[in-house]
Amino acid sequence: MPATRPDHRVITTRAAYRDVAPAAAYAARHGARVVDVREPHEYRGELGHIPGAELVPMATVGARAEAWDHDDEIVVVCRSGGRSSTIAATLVAAGFRRVMNLAGGMLAYQAAGLPVERS
């Protein structure tokens, strides 16, 4: 399956993070830190979360990111892609080099029919 399929596309943004499609975010979860920036009730709610995702509510990302390696690959996730794009840009500004944003958030992820957890 070629990497150019629409569900695996990667788009470089002006903020120096990459927007990735749901399938690419799911595939990256084994080698990347998947950071879900929603609130706990959203993480456990109807949309669920990507298996293995780490819940780091948006308000706490700054403090938590201090312990992260700036060379780690990070996928940022929220409900629709708005909060996660803000956090992705913030992480890039803080010196993180390998940041991705799940384009369309968990709404797009669920629409793609990919596995979710609800815990």
Summary of the structure (lengths in Angstrom):
residues: 119
radius of gyration: 13.0
end to end distance: 32.2
largest distance: 39.4
contacts: 381
relative contact order: 0.24
helix: 34%
strand: 20%
